[in-house]
Amino acid sequence: MLVASRVRTLLRADNPSELFRSHNYEGKVQDACALCCAPQVHGIVHDTIEFVRGVLDVEMNSATDNPMVFTGSAEMTTDLTPSIQTNQIENETEQPKEEAEITDLDDAEQEIKRINALVEQKQKPVEHPAAGMKHTSDTFYRGDGGFVISGDNFHGEYPVKVLDYLAIGIQEIASVSERRIDPLVSENKVLTHPSSVDSISTSSTKEARVSMGGLGVRKALTVVGRSSIEILAACQGLDLLRPLRTTEALETVHALVRTRVPKFDKDHVMKSGIYAVLELIRSGAICDTVAPFLSKLHESGL
């Protein structure tokens, strides 16, 4: 509903779009799905963005990572709580005997048991990380006085999942766009494979669960950044339809983009133009441009 209200507000200004009037009574049954379904597609993406923003606000202001650094004493220790199997493994993994020390079958049997214990330990790093420490016995960092300042580290489990959702949502917008660039849309489908479905243990298995938060951020930024191509294509479309003009709000956005990127008169490398528009998006300049036109919408309570 919010997205539909915004679209209606931007298209129904004091000076109606000449483009809209030029298409009246052409005999078409309906507009393309990229247009008539925009509120539904953009609406769920809007909800996703708001959800992601809320999660990131909480996580960025939460004590969820380690090591946590406090002012004052720099002393920090690692506390590993041994498991019930520790003594058994330590006994079974003593230094092996020299060949000359093995004098009977009992000695040979003991050496084989030690080798088996070593192999089993290597094959089960999650069950026995750090020489006999069970994964359930987490690593704690302690400061002066023995208080725990950090525990198990999931590297942004919740944020990376919501960033995966964000990338998928933005991909939905690109996939229905009538002005899409096919290779990038196809690549976006690969980038929207959730990074949070995988995990590889690190730090000698002390961090047995890593949610690939960095990858999730990079993928989301890549997919979201390509929305600048959509704006470039829309502005070029308006230029091709001159002398007809759209509403004042959209003409203002077009004028802003043209201060950074000129009209395309021939084939050329578009990289600089894409990054220029991307900067307008990141800086909030485009939102600031249409804000006065949407102010009446917000005043109405929608």
Secondary structure, DSSP 8 states (H G I E B T S, - for coil): -HHHHHHHHHHS-SS--HHHHHTTTS--S---HHHHTHHHHHHHHHHHHHHHHHHHHHHHTS--SSS---SS----EEEE---TTHHHHHHHTS----GGG--SHHHHHHHHHHHHHHHHHHH-TTTSHHHH--TTS-EEEE-GGG-EEE----SSHHHHHHHHHHHHHHHHHHHH-TT--HHHHHHHHHHTS-GGG----BTTTTB-----HHHHHHHHHHHHHTHHHHHHHHHHHHHHTTT----HHHHHHHHHHHTTS----S----HHHHHHHHHHHHHTHHHHHHHHHHHHHHHTT-
